[in-house]
């Protein structure tokens, strides 16, 4: 399927791309190649093929949702370098603007 440079410009504008003349020409050839392949796929007879969402027959494996640490806040923060009770103290990184 032929793709014009105007088509390439339109697609580039939609994608917010700035293309050089060489890139426009290259992209035109790539798009024609992709659309040609899609045309080949469209010619295939898929009448007897069942629609599928996945090529695998099994479902997604899952695991039980379990916690792996205690709810003891003191134990969770005991190795923190700077803390106040069960709160972690971190350096201020945002300066107030005036």
C-alpha positions as CSV (number, residue, x, y, z in Angstrom):
1,X,0.0,0.0,0.0
2,X,1.6,3.3,-1.0
3,X,2.2,5.9,1.7
4,X,2.7,9.5,0.8
5,X,5.1,11.9,2.4
6,X,2.0,13.8,3.6
7,X,0.8,10.7,5.4
8,X,4.2,10.5,7.1
9,X,4.1,14.2,8.0
10,X,0.6,13.6,9.5
11,X,1.7,10.6,11.5
12,X,4.8,12.5,12.7
13,X,2.7,15.5,13.8
14,X,0.3,13.2,15.7
15,X,3.3,11.6,17.5
16,X,4.9,15.0,18.0
17,X,8.0,14.0,16.1
18,X,10.3,16.3,14.2
19,X,11.7,14.4,11.2
20,X,14.5,15.3,8.8
21,X,13.9,14.6,5.1
22,X,16.0,11.5,5.3
23,X,14.0,10.2,8.2
24,X,10.7,11.0,6.4
25,X,11.8,9.0,3.4
26,X,13.0,6.1,5.6
27,X,9.8,6.1,7.6
28,X,7.7,6.1,4.4
29,X,9.5,2.9,3.3
30,X,9.1,1.2,6.7
31,X,5.4,2.1,6.8
32,X,4.8,0.7,3.3
33,X,6.6,-2.5,4.3
34,X,4.5,-2.9,7.5
35,X,1.2,-2.2,5.6
36,X,2.2,-4.6,2.9
37,X,2.7,-7.3,5.5
38,X,-0.7,-6.5,7.1
39,X,-2.3,-6.9,3.6
40,X,-0.7,-10.3,3.3
41,X,-2.1,-11.3,6.7
42,X,-5.6,-10.0,5.7
43,X,-5.6,-12.5,2.8
44,X,-5.3,-15.5,5.1
45,X,-8.3,-17.7,5.5
46,X,-9.0,-17.7,9.3
47,X,-12.6,-18.9,9.1
48,X,-12.0,-22.2,11.0
49,X,-9.7,-20.6,13.7
50,X,-11.3,-20.1,17.1
51,X,-10.6,-16.6,18.6
52,X,-8.1,-16.7,21.4
53,X,-6.8,-14.3,24.0
54,X,-3.7,-16.3,24.6
55,X,-1.8,-19.1,22.9
56,X,-1.6,-20.9,26.2
57,X,-4.4,-23.1,27.5
58,X,-3.6,-22.7,31.2
59,X,-4.6,-19.7,33.3
60,X,-2.2,-17.3,35.0
61,X,-0.6,-18.9,37.9
62,X,-1.4,-17.3,41.3
63,X,-0.1,-17.6,44.8
64,X,-1.7,-17.0,48.1
65,X,-1.4,-13.4,49.4
66,X,0.5,-13.6,52.6
67,X,2.5,-11.2,54.6
68,X,6.1,-12.0,55.3
69,X,7.0,-9.5,58.0
70,X,5.7,-8.8,61.5
71,X,3.4,-5.9,62.4
72,X,5.8,-4.8,65.2
73,X,6.6,-1.2,64.2
74,X,9.5,-1.0,66.7
75,X,11.2,-4.1,65.2
76,X,10.7,-2.7,61.6
77,X,12.6,0.5,62.4
78,X,15.1,-0.7,64.9
79,X,18.0,-0.5,62.4
80,X,17.1,3.0,61.0
81,X,20.0,5.4,61.4
82,X,17.9,8.3,62.5
83,X,14.4,7.9,64.0
84,X,12.0,9.2,66.6
85,X,10.0,6.5,68.1
86,X,8.6,4.4,65.3
87,X,9.0,7.3,62.7
88,X,11.9,7.5,60.4
89,X,13.7,10.9,60.2
90,X,15.0,12.0,56.8
91,X,16.9,15.1,55.7
92,X,14.8,18.0,54.3
93,X,15.2,18.1,50.5
94,X,12.7,20.9,49.6
95,X,13.6,24.5,50.2
96,X,10.9,27.0,50.9
97,X,10.6,29.6,48.1
98,X,10.0,33.2,48.9
